[in-house]
Amino acid sequence: MDYKYFICDVFTTQRFSGNPLAVFPNAEGLSDLEMQKIAREFNFSETTFVFPAELGHTFKVRIFTPTTELPFAGHPNIGTAFILAQAGFFGEFIDEISVVFEEEAGLVPVSINRDDLSNIYCELAAPELLSLGKTISVESIAKILNIGASDILTNTHLPQESSVGLAFTIVELASYEALKRVSVDAIQALQLKNQGLPADILLYVQSYDDFDIRARMFAPLDGVREDPATGSANCALVALLSHYSAEIDGDFRWRISQGVEMGRPSVLMGRSKKRNGQVLKVWMAGNSILVSEGALIV
């Protein structure tokens, strides 16, 4: 049987930048094993498979890395919504479209619009409230990242687990130079996991140029040495920064750069809402662009 697929680059308006994604918009009939093999064959950080909704919403979406299934991820939701809109699955696209994807982590609302240049622009809402987990010492994480302890900042928060649907260890660095020097392999990521923290690591530095944040994300245990644009990790970061902000109430926005060091620059737009000291909602948005389409014989 032939299964139609589309490949797009997410969090960019330029082909061959951003984060590549394969989307199977009609995945009925594929088994778990087949989806995992297909994700490994494409070998992108994620591949998505779209099914009819089971809970009365728009679609059910399943997300696979080359090695495992994820309960939620950012660029797969943005890219899947883009492909479905681009391919006409929502009918004629004139005004804003609001859809809800059913995923393992919960319901993921996505709004689909066009920006000022008429490019499709999607924004997702994270499926869970912020949850914070364990911290790790500066000395331990510095060894894992192959940088010095002085390269790590703790003014805002310690290196810490953070999640709004998918957990990451989040570390703030002191400079962009330190961010560029970081390297993480599977053995080092396993050391982090053995200490009870997520082996997926988001590193960031606060920036004061065209971006508010510059970030990198490593997930070698998931078959992703480095990811060029990670919506779920940056959602967790936005929630974390909002939580630790001194402001009790606020609507915060961040323009985030990722993937530059890989030669795949990406732009992610994050925002959050905080009321009475609690982070109530986090959103992540960006553009996508179609790269190719084809059929897979299964």
C-alpha positions as CSV (number, residue, x, y, z in Angstrom):
1,M,0.0,0.0,0.0
2,D,1.2,3.5,-0.8
3,Y,1.3,6.2,2.0
4,K,1.5,9.8,0.9
5,Y,4.1,11.9,2.8
6,F,5.2,15.5,2.8
7,I,8.6,16.9,3.9
8,C,8.7,20.5,5.3
9,D,11.2,22.6,7.1
10,V,9.8,24.1,10.3
11,F,10.5,27.4,12.1
12,T,11.8,29.0,8.9
13,T,10.7,30.5,5.6
14,Q,13.8,29.2,3.7
15,R,14.3,25.7,2.4
16,F,17.2,23.7,3.9
17,S,17.1,25.6,7.1
18,G,14.9,25.2,10.2
19,N,14.0,21.7,11.4
20,P,13.0,19.1,8.7
21,L,9.8,17.0,9.3
22,A,8.1,14.2,7.5
23,V,4.3,14.1,7.8
24,F,2.1,11.2,6.9
25,P,-1.4,12.8,6.7
26,N,-3.3,9.5,6.2
27,A,-1.5,6.9,8.4
28,E,-4.4,4.6,9.1
29,G,-3.3,1.0,8.8
30,L,0.3,1.5,9.9
31,S,1.4,-0.4,13.0
32,D,3.6,0.9,15.8
33,L,6.5,-1.0,14.5
34,E,6.0,0.2,11.0
35,M,5.8,3.8,12.1
36,Q,9.0,3.4,14.1
37,K,10.8,1.9,11.1
38,I,9.6,4.7,8.9
39,A,10.8,7.3,11.3
40,R,14.2,5.6,11.4
41,E,14.3,5.5,7.6
42,F,13.7,9.2,7.3
43,N,16.1,9.8,10.2
44,F,14.7,13.3,11.0
45,S,14.5,14.3,14.6
46,E,10.7,13.5,14.3
47,T,8.2,12.1,11.9
48,T,4.4,12.5,12.4
49,F,1.5,10.2,11.6
50,V,-2.0,11.6,11.4
51,F,-5.1,9.5,12.2
52,P,-8.8,10.2,12.6
53,A,-9.7,11.8,15.9
54,E,-10.7,9.5,18.8
55,L,-12.0,12.1,21.2
56,G,-14.0,14.3,18.9
57,H,-11.3,16.9,18.0
58,T,-9.5,17.5,14.7
59,F,-7.0,14.7,14.3
60,K,-5.0,12.3,16.4
61,V,-1.2,12.8,15.8
62,R,1.5,10.4,16.8
63,I,5.2,11.6,16.9
64,F,8.2,9.4,16.5
65,T,11.9,10.0,16.7
66,P,14.3,7.5,15.0
67,T,14.3,5.5,18.3
68,T,11.1,6.2,20.2
69,E,7.6,7.7,20.3
70,L,7.1,11.1,22.0
71,P,4.0,12.3,23.9
72,F,4.4,15.8,22.6
73,A,6.8,17.9,20.5
74,G,6.9,21.4,19.2
75,H,8.1,21.5,15.6
76,P,6.1,18.3,14.7
77,N,2.8,20.1,15.7
78,I,3.7,23.3,13.8
79,G,4.8,21.4,10.7
80,T,1.9,19.0,10.7
81,A,-0.6,21.8,11.0
82,F,1.2,23.6,8.2
83,I,1.2,20.5,5.9
84,L,-2.5,19.8,6.5
85,A,-3.4,23.4,5.8
86,Q,-1.1,23.6,2.7
87,A,-2.5,20.3,1.3
88,G,-6.2,21.4,1.8
89,F,-7.2,19.1,4.6
90,F,-9.0,22.0,6.3
91,G,-10.7,23.2,3.1
92,E,-10.1,26.6,1.6
93,F,-7.7,28.6,3.9
94,I,-8.9,32.2,4.0
95,D,-9.1,33.3,7.7
96,E,-7.6,31.8,10.8
97,I,-8.1,28.1,11.4
98,S,-8.1,26.6,14.9
99,V,-7.5,22.9,15.2
100,V,-6.9,20.5,18.2
101,F,-4.5,17.6,17.9
102,E,-5.0,14.6,20.2
103,E,-1.7,13.4,21.5
104,E,-0.3,11.2,24.2
105,A,0.5,14.2,26.4
106,G,-3.0,15.6,26.0
107,L,-4.8,18.1,23.7
108,V,-2.6,20.4,21.6
109,P,-4.5,23.5,20.2
110,V,-2.9,25.0,17.1
111,S,-3.9,28.2,15.3
112,I,-3.1,28.6,11.7
113,N,-2.8,32.0,10.1
114,R,-0.9,33.9,7.4
115,D,1.8,36.5,8.3
116,D,2.3,39.8,6.6
117,L,4.0,38.2,3.6
118,S,1.1,35.6,3.3
119,N,3.2,32.8,4.5
120,I,1.5,30.2,6.7
121,Y,2.2,30.8,10.4
122,C,1.2,28.3,13.1
123,E,1.1,28.7,16.9
124,L,0.6,25.8,19.3
125,A,-0.4,25.9,23.0
126,A,1.5,23.5,25.2
127,P,-0.7,20.7,26.5
128,E,0.4,20.8,30.2
129,L,1.1,23.4,32.9
130,L,4.7,23.9,33.9
131,S,6.2,21.2,36.1
132,L,9.7,21.5,37.6
133,G,11.9,18.6,38.6
134,K,15.4,17.9,40.0
135,T,18.3,20.3,39.7
136,I,22.0,19.3,39.1
137,S,25.1,20.9,40.4
138,V,27.1,23.3,38.2
139,E,30.2,21.2,38.4
140,S,28.4,18.0,37.3
141,I,26.6,19.6,34.3
142,A,29.8,21.4,33.2
143,K,31.6,18.1,32.9
144,I,28.7,16.7,30.9
145,L,28.7,19.7,28.5
146,N,32.5,19.8,28.2
147,I,32.7,23.4,29.4
148,G,33.9,25.1,32.5
149,A,31.8,25.7,35.6
150,S,32.3,29.5,35.1
151,D,30.4,29.2,31.8
152,I,27.2,28.3,33.6
153,L,24.9,31.0,35.1
154,T,22.6,30.3,38.1
155,N,21.4,33.9,38.8
156,T,17.9,33.0,37.5
157,H,17.8,29.2,38.1
158,L,19.9,26.2,38.7
159,P,20.3,23.7,35.9
160,Q,16.9,22.1,36.2
161,E,14.3,19.7,34.7
162,S,11.4,21.6,33.2
163,S,8.4,20.4,31.2
164,V,5.1,21.5,29.7
165,G,4.5,18.1,28.0
166,L,8.0,16.8,27.4
167,A,10.8,17.1,29.9
168,F,14.2,18.7,29.3
169,T,17.2,19.6,31.4
170,I,17.6,23.4,31.0
171,V,20.8,25.2,31.5
172,E,21.6,28.9,31.2
173,L,25.1,29.7,29.9
174,A,27.1,32.9,30.5
175,S,28.0,33.7,26.9
176,Y,27.3,32.9,23.3
177,E,31.0,31.8,23.0
178,A,30.3,29.1,25.7
179,L,27.1,28.0,23.9
180,K,29.2,27.5,20.7
181,R,31.8,25.4,22.6
182,V,29.3,22.9,24.0
183,S,29.4,19.2,22.9
184,V,27.3,16.3,24.3
185,D,27.6,12.7,23.3
186,A,25.5,9.7,24.2
187,I,27.7,8.6,27.1
188,Q,27.5,12.0,28.6
189,A,23.8,12.2,28.1
190,L,23.5,8.8,29.8
191,Q,25.3,10.2,32.9
192,L,22.6,12.8,33.1
193,K,19.9,10.2,32.9
194,N,21.6,8.1,35.6
195,Q,21.2,11.1,37.9
196,G,17.5,11.1,37.4
197,L,17.3,14.0,35.0
198,P,16.1,14.2,31.3
199,A,18.9,13.2,28.9
200,D,17.5,15.8,26.4
201,I,19.4,19.1,27.2
202,L,18.4,22.6,26.2
203,L,21.1,25.2,26.6
204,Y,20.5,28.9,26.2
205,V,22.0,32.3,26.6
206,Q,20.1,35.6,26.9
207,S,20.8,37.7,23.8
208,Y,20.5,41.4,23.2
209,D,20.5,41.6,19.4
210,D,17.8,40.6,16.9
211,F,16.9,37.7,19.4
212,D,16.1,37.5,23.0
213,I,17.5,34.0,23.4
214,R,20.0,31.9,21.5
215,A,19.6,28.2,22.2
216,R,20.9,24.7,21.3
217,M,19.3,21.3,22.1
218,F,21.0,17.9,22.3
219,A,19.2,14.5,22.5
220,P,21.7,11.8,21.5
221,L,19.9,9.0,23.3
222,D,16.9,9.7,21.0
223,G,19.1,9.4,18.0
224,V,19.3,13.2,17.7
225,R,22.8,14.5,18.3
226,E,21.6,18.1,18.0
227,D,18.2,19.5,17.0
228,P,18.0,22.7,14.9
229,A,14.6,23.9,16.3
230,T,12.9,22.4,19.4
231,G,9.5,23.9,20.1
232,S,8.7,21.7,23.1
233,A,12.1,22.5,24.7
234,N,11.6,26.2,24.1
235,C,8.1,26.0,25.5
236,A,9.6,24.6,28.6
237,L,12.2,27.3,28.7
238,V,9.6,30.1,28.2
239,A,7.5,28.6,31.1
240,L,10.6,28.3,33.3
241,L,11.7,31.9,32.7
242,S,8.1,33.2,33.3
243,H,8.0,31.2,36.5
244,Y,11.2,32.7,37.9
245,S,10.4,36.2,36.7
246,A,10.0,38.7,39.6
247,E,6.7,39.9,38.0
248,I,3.6,38.4,39.6
249,D,1.5,39.1,36.5
250,G,2.7,39.4,32.9
251,D,2.4,38.6,29.3
252,F,5.9,37.7,28.1
253,R,7.3,37.3,24.6
254,W,10.6,35.9,23.3
255,R,12.2,35.7,19.9
256,I,14.5,32.6,19.9
257,S,17.3,31.6,17.6
258,Q,18.3,27.9,17.3
259,G,20.2,25.8,14.8
260,V,22.7,28.4,13.7
261,E,25.7,26.2,14.8
262,M,24.3,23.4,12.6
263,G,23.9,25.6,9.5
264,R,20.1,25.3,9.8
265,P,19.1,28.7,11.4
266,S,15.6,28.7,12.9
267,V,13.3,31.3,14.4
268,L,10.9,30.5,17.2
269,M,8.4,32.9,18.7
270,G,7.4,32.1,22.3
271,R,5.0,33.7,24.6
272,S,3.4,33.1,28.0
273,K,0.7,34.3,30.4
274,K,1.3,34.6,34.1
275,R,-1.3,35.6,36.6
276,N,-1.0,35.7,40.5
277,G,2.4,34.1,40.3
278,Q,1.3,31.1,38.2
279,V,2.2,30.4,34.6
280,L,-1.2,29.7,33.0
281,K,-0.3,29.1,29.4
282,V,2.7,28.9,27.0
283,W,2.6,29.2,23.2
284,M,5.2,28.6,20.5
285,A,4.9,29.8,16.9
286,G,6.7,29.9,13.6
287,N,6.6,29.5,9.8
288,S,7.2,26.4,7.7
289,I,7.9,25.8,4.1
290,L,7.2,22.8,1.9
291,V,10.3,20.9,0.6
292,S,9.0,17.8,-1.1
293,E,6.3,15.2,-1.3
294,G,6.1,11.5,-2.3
295,A,4.7,8.1,-1.5
296,L,6.1,5.3,0.6
297,I,5.4,1.7,-0.2
298,V,4.6,-0.4,2.8
